[in-house]
Every structure is written in C-alpha cells, then in structure tokens.
Amino acid sequence: MAIGDAQNDLVMLAASACAVAVDNALPSVKAMADLVTRGARGAGVVELVDALLADDPPSAVESTRDPPG
C-alpha cells in the first residue's frame, strides 16, 4: 500500500498493490488510485490505517474501481 497526493507520488502509487490518494490530491493522482480517503489535513489516513488494522471496511474511503462482476 502506498498513499500519496502529488505528482512525485505517481511512480510509488503505480508500483503499489493498493494505491491510495487523499481527497485533496491532484486529479492525476486520484485517477490512478484504487482508493481515495479524506484529505491530508483531515484524519483520512489515520482512519484508513485504523480500519485496516481492525479488519473493518473503512468508512472514510471510497473505491475508485468498479466492483468485480
């Protein structure tokens, strides 16, 4: 998993199995992300990590991918 918001994060996100963008990320970053969480100034990253550690679907995250099927 990689989390980013700017142009310099694109290579890292592309190499990641799960690319996460914060809500205030550049449009190009959000377009390649698998998930988008709340903005960097909010608690989006904290909520995402807490939810993943608790094995609970993160409510602060929206998927940017179509569901399978």
FIVEX-256637 format. One line per field, with one value per residue (C-alpha): x, z, y. Coordinates in pm, 1 decimal. Example, Ala and Ser with C-alpha at 12.3 -4.5 7.8 and 13.67 -1.06 7.14 Angstrom:
REM FIVEX-256637
east: [1230.0	1367.0]
up: [780.0	714.0]
north: [-450.0	-106.0]
***
This chain:
REM FIVEX-256637
east: [0.0	114.1	-54.2	4.2	-126.3	114.2	292.3	603.6	393.3	278.8	566.7	525.7	149.3	193.8	429.9	195.8	-53.7	-300.4	-272.9	-445.9	-492.9	-605.4	-912.7	-714.5	-472.1	-409.3	-664.4	-393.0	-313.6	-679.5	-732.8	-474.1	-567.3	-756.8	-895.0	-946.8	-953.1	-1021.7	-783.1	-430.3	-529.5	-809.9	-784.8	-832.2	-501.2	-544.3	-899.5	-782.4	-499.9	-721.0	-990.2	-741.8	-586.5	-932.9	-1025.0	-1326.1	-1435.4	-1308.0	-1597.2	-1361.9	-1257.3	-1421.3	-1317.9	-1229.2	-1255.3	-1566.0	-1673.5	-1588.7	-1856.6]
up: [0.0	-85.2	-1.1	-198.6	-309.8	-559.9	-890.3	-717.3	-572.0	-907.3	-950.8	-593.9	-637.4	-970.4	-809.3	-518.4	-490.9	-340.7	-435.3	-202.5	-271.5	-18.5	-112.6	-177.2	-412.7	-766.3	-1016.0	-1184.3	-850.9	-770.1	-1119.9	-1068.6	-707.7	-604.2	-301.9	-203.0	163.9	338.3	285.0	417.1	667.6	797.9	961.2	645.2	660.1	1031.7	973.0	684.8	883.7	1191.8	979.2	806.7	1136.9	1279.2	961.7	926.4	596.5	608.7	605.2	524.9	197.5	-141.1	-407.7	-746.3	-915.4	-1044.4	-839.5	-998.9	-1196.1]
north: [0.0	348.3	677.3	994.3	1330.2	1485.2	1428.9	1295.1	1008.8	866.7	618.8	493.2	453.2	273.8	22.6	-41.8	-326.7	-78.1	288.4	534.6	904.5	1161.1	1363.6	1681.7	1503.0	1617.4	1481.3	1270.1	1103.0	1037.0	894.9	620.9	541.3	229.6	412.9	776.0	873.1	1202.6	1492.3	1509.3	1776.4	1555.7	1217.2	1011.5	825.3	753.9	627.8	409.7	250.4	201.4	36.1	-193.0	-297.9	-366.8	-562.2	-332.5	-176.6	182.0	429.6	717.7	557.9	543.9	298.5	438.6	99.9	-72.8	-374.7	-710.7	-888.4]
***
